[in-house]
Amino acid sequence: MLRVIAEAQAKAGDLKGALASSSMIGNKDERDEALTFAAVAHGSAGDIPGALATVKSIQNEDDRATALWGIAVARAEAGDVKGPLHFALNTQNRSTIDAAMEGIAETQVKAGDVKGALQTVGMVQNPFAKESILQSIAVVKVGAGDVQGGLQTVASIQSNVLKSEALKKIAAAEVGAGDLKGALGWSRKLDSPLEKSYALLGIANGILSKAPVDPIKSKVR
């Protein structure tokens, strides 16, 4: 019950009350979860010292990483990446650093800041997190009209599954932008059967997302 109250207080902006309620929770896991909400609320309100002090009081490493990820996203959306970045690097904790970097990079990608996202992702060591962000960057590049740049970014992804999924998204985005011929062109040159099948699936999705097309009248061969 106290955890629910603490989370409600954090969401309502009553940070002092949320911390007080959290401190009275006997169950360690529930207390850490409530403190995670409080830490992110502090970050959203711009109180970086308060947010980071709350993070330090969280015992569970995964919850600390989740809290810092939330703070990083909130601050990056507000244009501040230095606060959570500085704290993360000083923790010397790899999972905490990666969580902050991932949150910042994802926010930069959503804002269209590809250059900034690429710089941030360079500091992420977790392979899956790094390549998930690269996948998002590739799609953003294609959405901005840079198909070759998107494909080059995808080429740096080692995971076959993530790479194939990225190619599917790129193909769908390119077809959605009206370049069916271009998407078919590069997809046909793919050597991997898995990657090619995903790209063709993306093309199909792109076609379905547009107005109905009569394949008989299509000029693409």
DANORCOR-V39886 format. One record per residue. RES is the residue in one letter. D_CENTER is the distance of its C-alpha to the mean C-alpha in Angstrom with 1 decimal. Layout:
res=RES d_center=D_CENTER
res=RES d_center=D_CENTER
//
This chain:
res=M d_center=31.6
res=L d_center=30.9
res=R d_center=27.2
res=V d_center=27.1
res=I d_center=29.0
res=A d_center=26.9
res=E d_center=23.7
res=A d_center=25.6
res=Q d_center=26.9
res=A d_center=23.5
res=K d_center=22.2
res=A d_center=25.5
res=G d_center=25.2
res=D d_center=28.0
res=L d_center=26.4
res=K d_center=29.9
res=G d_center=30.7
res=A d_center=27.4
res=L d_center=28.1
res=A d_center=31.7
res=S d_center=30.9
res=S d_center=28.4
res=S d_center=31.1
res=M d_center=33.5
res=I d_center=31.4
res=G d_center=33.2
res=N d_center=30.7
res=K d_center=28.4
res=D d_center=25.4
res=E d_center=25.8
res=R d_center=26.3
res=D d_center=23.1
res=E d_center=21.2
res=A d_center=23.0
res=L d_center=22.5
res=T d_center=18.7
res=F d_center=19.0
res=A d_center=21.5
res=A d_center=19.5
res=V d_center=16.5
res=A d_center=19.3
res=H d_center=20.9
res=G d_center=17.9
res=S d_center=17.6
res=A d_center=21.3
res=G d_center=21.1
res=D d_center=23.0
res=I d_center=21.2
res=P d_center=24.3
res=G d_center=24.5
res=A d_center=20.9
res=L d_center=21.1
res=A d_center=24.6
res=T d_center=23.3
res=V d_center=20.6
res=K d_center=23.6
res=S d_center=25.5
res=I d_center=23.0
res=Q d_center=24.6
res=N d_center=22.1
res=E d_center=19.8
res=D d_center=16.9
res=D d_center=17.4
res=R d_center=17.5
res=A d_center=14.1
res=T d_center=12.7
res=A d_center=14.7
res=L d_center=13.7
res=W d_center=9.9
res=G d_center=11.1
res=I d_center=13.5
res=A d_center=11.3
res=V d_center=9.2
res=A d_center=12.7
res=R d_center=14.4
res=A d_center=12.1
res=E d_center=12.6
res=A d_center=16.2
res=G d_center=16.3
res=D d_center=16.7
res=V d_center=14.8
res=K d_center=18.0
res=G d_center=18.7
res=P d_center=16.0
res=L d_center=15.8
res=H d_center=19.6
res=F d_center=19.7
res=A d_center=17.2
res=L d_center=19.2
res=N d_center=22.4
res=T d_center=21.6
res=Q d_center=22.1
res=N d_center=19.9
res=R d_center=17.6
res=S d_center=15.3
res=T d_center=15.2
res=I d_center=14.5
res=D d_center=11.6
res=A d_center=10.1
res=A d_center=10.7
res=M d_center=9.6
res=E d_center=6.1
res=G d_center=6.0
res=I d_center=8.1
res=A d_center=6.6
res=E d_center=3.6
res=T d_center=6.8
res=Q d_center=8.9
res=V d_center=7.8
res=K d_center=8.4
res=A d_center=11.5
res=G d_center=12.6
res=D d_center=13.0
res=V d_center=12.7
res=K d_center=15.2
res=G d_center=13.5
res=A d_center=10.2
res=L d_center=12.5
res=Q d_center=14.4
res=T d_center=11.8
res=V d_center=10.5
res=G d_center=14.2
res=M d_center=14.4
res=V d_center=12.2
res=Q d_center=14.8
res=N d_center=13.2
res=P d_center=13.6
res=F d_center=11.4
res=A d_center=8.3
res=K d_center=9.6
res=E d_center=10.4
res=S d_center=7.3
res=I d_center=5.9
res=L d_center=9.6
res=Q d_center=9.7
res=S d_center=7.5
res=I d_center=9.7
res=A d_center=12.7
res=V d_center=12.5
res=V d_center=12.3
res=K d_center=15.3
res=V d_center=17.2
res=G d_center=16.7
res=A d_center=18.3
res=G d_center=21.1
res=D d_center=20.4
res=V d_center=20.7
res=Q d_center=22.1
res=G d_center=19.4
res=G d_center=16.8
res=L d_center=19.0
res=Q d_center=19.5
res=T d_center=15.8
res=V d_center=15.9
res=A d_center=19.1
res=S d_center=17.5
res=I d_center=15.5
res=Q d_center=17.9
res=S d_center=16.9
res=N d_center=19.1
res=V d_center=17.1
res=L d_center=13.7
res=K d_center=15.9
res=S d_center=17.9
res=E d_center=15.1
res=A d_center=13.9
res=L d_center=17.5
res=K d_center=17.9
res=K d_center=15.3
res=I d_center=16.9
res=A d_center=20.3
res=A d_center=19.7
res=A d_center=18.4
res=E d_center=21.4
res=V d_center=23.8
res=G d_center=22.6
res=A d_center=23.3
res=G d_center=26.8
res=D d_center=26.9
res=L d_center=27.9
res=K d_center=30.2
res=G d_center=27.6
res=A d_center=25.2
res=L d_center=28.2
res=G d_center=29.4
res=W d_center=26.6
res=S d_center=25.9
res=R d_center=29.5
res=K d_center=29.4
res=L d_center=26.8
res=D d_center=28.7
res=S d_center=26.6
res=P d_center=27.7
res=L d_center=24.4
res=E d_center=22.4
res=K d_center=25.2
res=S d_center=25.2
res=Y d_center=21.5
res=A d_center=22.0
res=L d_center=25.1
res=L d_center=23.4
res=G d_center=20.8
res=I d_center=24.0
res=A d_center=25.5
res=N d_center=22.6
res=G d_center=22.8
res=I d_center=26.5
res=L d_center=26.3
res=S d_center=24.0
res=K d_center=26.7
res=A d_center=30.3
res=P d_center=32.5
res=V d_center=33.5
res=D d_center=36.9
res=P d_center=36.4
res=I d_center=40.1
res=K d_center=40.0
res=S d_center=36.9
res=K d_center=38.0
res=V d_center=35.4
res=R d_center=37.0
//
